């Protein structure tokens, strides 16, 4: 008998801290509450690390700081009842 399973979307919203502009990033690697490696418009790769103080992922590319709440999670049951 299996329990609930959580799956994460393969994209997430990434926001520039200075300009507050948000884009959808494609996730290359994801570890919940650890890090996200994503591409922005398939041209820039950014690594965001979990910051427990602000409960978000944060990172930078060339002194441009980004933040993200991470990908949306979907939890569903994997057991069947008859």
TORKOL-770932 format. One record per residue: residue in one letter; x, z, y of N, C-alpha, C in turn. Coordinates in steps of 0.02 Angstrom, whole numbers, padded with zeros to 5 digits, always signed. Atoms other than C-alpha are relative to their C-alpha. Example, Ala and Ser with C-alpha at 12.3 -4.5 7.8 and 13.67 -1.06 7.14 Angstrom:
TORKOL-770932
A+00045+00000-00059+00615+00390-00225+00045+00000+00060;S-00042-00003-00059+00684+00357-00053-00039+00037+00055;
This chain:
TORKOL-770932
X+00042+00000-00059+00000+00000+00000+00045+00000+00062;X-00042+00007-00060+00080-00059+00162-00036+00029+00061;X+00028-00029-00061+00055+00015+00335-00002-00051+00056;X+00003+00046-00056+00044-00059+00509+00068-00034+00012;X-00060+00039-00015+00169-00193+00561-00003-00020+00072;X-00003+00019-00070+00226-00227+00738+00044-00062+00007;X-00038+00060-00015+00281-00399+00795+00002-00009+00076;X-00009+00010-00072+00347-00447+00966-00001-00074+00017;X+00001+00069-00023+00320-00606+01066+00071-00023+00010;X-00067+00027-00008+00469-00722+01085+00017-00017+00073;X-00012+00008-00072+00456-00724+01276-00014+00066+00034;X+00015-00059-00041+00454-00592+01412+00007-00019+00073;X-00004+00011-00072+00433-00583+01600+00063+00034+00026;X-00061-00026-00030+00599-00561+01692-00006-00007+00075;X+00010-00001-00073+00595-00513+01876+00066+00014+00036;X-00058-00012-00043+00732-00526+02007-00015+00060+00044;X+00012-00063-00037+00751-00355+02090-00002-00013+00075;X-00002+00012-00073+00796-00420+02264-00058-00041+00026;X+00052+00046-00027+00671-00562+02283-00068+00010-00032;X+00063-00015+00034+00535-00496+02165-00034-00062-00029;X+00026+00061+00031+00515-00670+02088+00005+00009-00076;X+00003-00008+00073+00462-00669+01905-00001-00068-00034;X+00000+00060+00042+00497-00801+01773-00008+00023-00073;X+00006-00014+00071+00464-00811+01587+00067-00018-00033;X-00062+00011+00036+00623-00791+01485-00013-00008-00074;X+00005+00009+00072+00645-00851+01307+00049+00048-00034;X-00041-00051+00032+00710-00711+01196+00041-00030-00056;X-00046+00021+00052+00862-00751+01091+00013+00057-00050;X-00011-00059+00041+00889-00574+01026-00037+00059+00031;X+00038-00057-00026+00783-00418+01040+00007+00059-00047;X-00001-00064+00036+00809-00238+00986-00040+00049+00043;X+00043-00044-00040+00669-00122+01045+00037+00061+00026;X-00031-00056-00036+00728+00009+01170+00076+00000-00008;X-00073+00008+00001+00906-00059+01157+00021-00057+00046;X-00019+00056-00043+00927-00234+01227-00040-00063-00013;X+00029+00067+00004+00859-00407+01260+00054-00049+00021;X-00041+00057-00021+00963-00565+01264-00049-00058+00007;X+00049+00052-00014+00862-00704+01345+00029-00055+00042;X-00019+00054-00045+00877-00870+01433-00053-00006+00054;X+00045+00012-00056+00802-00904+01603+00002-00075+00014;X+00008+00072-00008+00739-01083+01619+00050-00039-00041;X-00046+00030+00047+00853-01126+01473+00068-00019+00029;X-00064+00016-00031+01002-01130+01590+00044+00061+00011;X-00040-00061-00012+01058-00949+01618-00017+00051-00054;X+00009-00051+00052+01084-00817+01484+00011+00068+00031;X-00005-00067-00028+01054-00636+01530-00010+00052-00055;X+00008-00057+00046+01076-00474+01433-00028+00058+00040;X+00032-00056-00032+00960-00333+01482+00003+00060-00048;X-00006-00061+00041+00991-00156+01418-00055+00050+00020;X+00053-00049-00010+00860-00020+01399+00025+00056+00045;X-00015-00056-00044+00863+00108+01540-00057+00050-00007;X+00052-00049+00015+00767+00262+01483-00027+00034+00063;X+00023-00032-00063+00759+00332+01661-00058-00038+00032;X+00052+00040-00031+00652+00187+01723-00047-00032-00051;X+00041+00026+00055+00577+00140+01553-00006-00077+00004;X-00003+00073-00004+00631-00042+01575+00068-00024-00022;X-00064+00032+00015+00767-00163+01525+00028-00025+00066;X-00032+00022-00062+00892-00200+01665+00066-00035-00017;X-00063+00036+00010+01040-00319+01681+00013-00043+00061;X-00017+00042-00058+01127-00439+01798+00040-00061-00022;X-00041+00060+00006+01206-00610+01813+00030-00011+00069;X-00035+00013-00064+01336-00635+01951-00030+00041+00057;X+00024-00046-00051+01278-00483+02051-00074-00008+00017;X+00072+00005-00010+01094-00534+02039-00032+00043-00054;X+00028-00048+00047+00998-00391+01959-00070-00021-00023;X+00064+00017+00030+00850-00419+01842-00028+00061-00036;X+00033-00053+00039+00723-00306+01757-00056-00032-00041;X+00054+00024+00042+00593-00328+01621-00031+00059-00038;X+00033-00050+00042+00465-00224+01529+00007-00018-00074;X-00009+00022+00069+00509-00323+01372-00058-00042-00024;X+00054+00042+00028+00402-00431+01259-00061+00041-00018;X+00061-00033+00022+00223-00389+01218+00003+00011-00075;X+00002-00018+00071+00199-00302+01052-00070-00008-00027;X+00064+00007+00035+00061-00340+00928+00006+00038-00066;X-00001-00040+00061+00025-00213+00791-00062-00015-00040;X+00057+00012+00043-00085-00253+00643+00012+00030-00068;X-00003-00031+00067-00124-00182+00474+00018-00053-00051;X-00020+00047+00052-00046-00262+00322-00032+00017-00068;X+00033-00018+00063-00150-00174+00188-00070-00028-00001;X+00068+00026+00007-00315-00236+00121-00044+00052-00034;X+00049-00044+00032-00468-00135+00081-00052-00042-00034;X+00050+00038+00037-00591-00195-00049-00066+00033+00003;
